[in-house]
Amino acid sequence: MTSPPRGGRHFHDVRVGDELPSIALLVTASTVVLGALAARDVAPVHHDPAAARARGIADIFLDQPTQAAWLERLISDWTGPTARLARLTFAMRAPIVP
């Protein structure tokens, strides 16, 4: 991951179309279940593989708050400690499964 410039990135440093660096995080059944529990998301699709398969998904999948937290981490690592994320909107286009 590219380090933020000294002093961090600021609003005027970022342009539409700027690419963020990639991030690799290990997705296991434990991270899926623990993320859902931390978000108090008790939907069976996050801890019961049969319930996920009944919805047409291969396995349990990562909940939206956990995905948002990981995305916020990526952004804050990229911008640096002085930046503030005011608003975040994203679309979950495919399930993230272990």
Salt bridges, closest charged atoms under 4 A:
ASP13 OD1 - HIS12 NE2 3.49
ASP41 OD2 - HIS46 NE2 3.15
ASP77 OD2 - ARG73 NE 3.69
